[in-house]
Amino acid sequence: MTFFVPIKLAFRSVRSNMGRTILSLLGIVIGVASVILVLSFGSGVKQFLVDQVSSFGSDIISVKIKVPKVSKTSTQNASGIIGGTQITTLKLADAEKIAKLPNVGAWYASIMSQQVVSYASKNKQTLIMGVTSGVTEADQKTVVETGTMFSDDDDKSLRQVAVLGSEVKTDFFGEADAVGQDIKIKGQNYHVIGVLKKRGATGVFNFDNTIYVPLETTQKKLAGIDYLEFAIFKIQDMKQLDLTILNATDVVRTQHKITDPNDDDFSVSSIVEVLNILNNVFFAINILLLALVSISLVVGGVGIMNVMYVTVTERTYEIGLKKSVGARDGQILAQFLFEAVFITLLGGLLGFLLGFGISKFGEIIAANFGYSLSFPVTWWSVAIGIGFSAGTGIIFGYFPARKASQLSPMEALRKE
């Protein structure tokens, strides 16, 4: 029973000074809520990006154009490509060579072009994806709902045929059948032979607002180029992924007559590699943000320590009286330490509730903007938040509690 006496006294003291207790709680509440939100939002955004990347399949490799002499994951490469640096060396012949590797299955090559598309009196700025016919096999989420996908013969013959994304079909034809109709792309007639099943968006890329046209038709009749932007290849045996990437890299280097890897004007990547990069990036970001939000916990702890020192000063007579009737140093220490820990744990609980509420509100806001984002509050994020708060109470509450326990009974009573 003597173990519970300090706890009861701590609770009584906290209840008798509610105003001071609430002020002490604020720093801890904000700190713990910040920890919960950082981990929750970080986990949600990471999962969103992982889902977007994985939407193309996890068993693929991609060959893309790259700025020479920079890393494929560098900002210089990204800014160079976005900024208009033209890399014209990746050709269809390169993709066809890679497709002959023993561990490569279905594949497709592609370029993209923005064009004004019209039907009757309607005009629409639409993304044209020039692709080879293997797109429906290599990308299993590209599904033809009505009609058919164009063939290799359509591609080689430069036929002006098109397969519409579901949104394009609805905008132009509504509920009517689009297959068999003609649309105009860059002022030329293209015969609609198929309509794709609704797929949705991946990040800012909306598949449903896209028109698929044979690759070589797009190159020669719409874009006026003879090179690729990227090619996608399905891997048959994922255990040989690394070897297949090396073989694909050697094939393109041979095709491009590259002897120094620093001169690579292409990159070969796997979805697995991209996912690992995402994991590492978000781990580093979470650690950095946790370090920053922990400052608020430290500030809250300092506030509790100051309040506890004031409490010890105000209750000096009470401490002396308790010691004069037999209270031991350990009991006094435990009472004041329990007060500090109780305040921080209460702050941790309130911080958890605040963080949980904001994370759910964030999901609602994201849904209103059309993003399917989930901000989960995991058990380990709660453990970190509550653990930090409890640790703060023990560390910052110990020193005032120790001061209280070391007071001399005579000196404490004399102060009153």
BELBELHU-V439688 format. One record per pair of residues at least 12 apart in sequence whose ideal C-beta (glycine too) atoms are under 6 Angstrom apart, sorted by sequence separation. I is the first residue (numbers start at 1). J is the second residue. If there is no record, write none. Layout:
I|J / I|J
//
This chain:
363|375 / 67|80 / 115|128 / 136|149 / 179|192 / 362|375 / 95|109 / 149|163 / 164|178 / 178|192 / 252|266 / 113|128 / 359|375 / 92|109 / 112|129 / 133|150 / 178|195 / 67|85 / 133|151 / 359|377 / 110|129 / 111|130 / 133|152 / 249|268 / 248|268 / 110|131 / 356|377 / 65|87 / 108|131 / 109|132 / 245|268 / 108|132 / 65|90 / 108|134 / 169|195 / 107|134 / 108|135 / 106|134 / 162|190 / 241|270 / 108|138 / 160|190 / 161|191 / 162|192 / 352|382 / 106|137 / 107|138 / 163|194 / 164|195 / 165|196 / 106|138 / 147|179 / 161|193 / 166|198 / 308|340 / 146|179 / 352|385 / 186|222 / 304|340 / 348|386 / 304|343 / 167|208 / 348|389 / 165|207 / 166|208 / 167|209 / 347|389 / 165|208 / 168|211 / 165|209 / 148|193 / 149|194 / 165|210 / 344|389 / 345|390 / 147|193 / 148|194 / 124|171 / 147|194 / 164|211 / 147|195 / 344|392 / 146|195 / 162|211 / 163|212 / 344|393 / 122|172 / 144|194 / 145|195 / 162|213 / 145|197 / 341|393 / 119|172 / 340|393 / 143|197 / 340|397 / 141|199 / 158|216 / 155|214 / 158|217 / 154|214 / 155|215 / 337|397 / 155|216 / 119|183 / 150|214 / 337|401 / 336|401 / 117|183 / 118|184 / 117|185 / 333|401 / 336|404 / 115|185 / 115|186 / 332|404 / 333|405 / 332|405 / 329|405 / 129|210 / 131|212 / 127|210 / 128|211 / 129|212 / 130|213 / 132|215 / 131|215 / 126|211 / 128|213 / 130|215 / 319|404 / 324|409 / 323|409 / 130|218 / 312|400 / 319|407 / 308|397 / 320|409 / 297|388 / 301|392 / 305|396 / 309|400 / 312|403 / 304|396 / 308|400 / 312|404 / 320|412 / 319|412 / 320|413 / 138|232 / 297|392 / 301|396 / 138|234 / 316|412 / 316|415 / 317|416 / 109|215 / 113|222 / 113|223 / 111|228 / 111|229 / 109|228 / 110|230 / 109|231 / 108|232 / 107|233 / 106|234 / 104|233 / 105|234 / 105|236 / 103|236 / 103|237 / 91|227 / 95|231 / 90|227 / 103|240 / 90|228 / 88|227 / 103|244 / 101|247 / 55|202 / 52|202 / 98|248 / 52|203 / 98|251 / 97|251 / 94|252 / 94|255 / 64|230 / 89|256 / 62|230 / 63|231 / 62|232 / 60|232 / 61|233 / 60|234 / 59|234 / 59|235 / 89|265 / 90|266 / 87|265 / 59|238 / 61|245 / 69|262 / 68|263 / 72|267 / 68|265 / 66|266 / 66|267 / 63|266 / 64|267 / 63|268 / 62|269 / 61|270 / 60|271 / 58|271 / 53|274 / 49|278 / 46|282 / 42|282 / 42|286 / 38|289 / 38|293 / 35|293 / 34|293 / 34|296 / 31|296 / 30|296 / 31|297 / 31|300 / 27|299 / 28|300 / 27|300 / 27|303 / 24|303 / 24|304 / 24|307 / 20|307 / 28|344 / 32|348 / 36|352 / 29|347 / 33|351 / 37|355 / 24|343 / 28|347 / 32|351 / 36|355 / 40|359 / 29|350 / 33|354 / 37|358 / 25|347 / 29|351 / 33|355 / 6|331 / 10|335 / 48|373 / 9|335 / 13|339 / 6|334 / 10|338 / 14|342 / 6|335 / 10|339 / 44|373 / 44|374 / 7|338 / 44|375 / 6|338 / 10|342 / 43|376 / 41|375 / 40|375 / 40|377 / 39|381 / 36|381 / 35|384 / 36|385 / 35|385 / 32|385 / 32|389 / 28|389
//
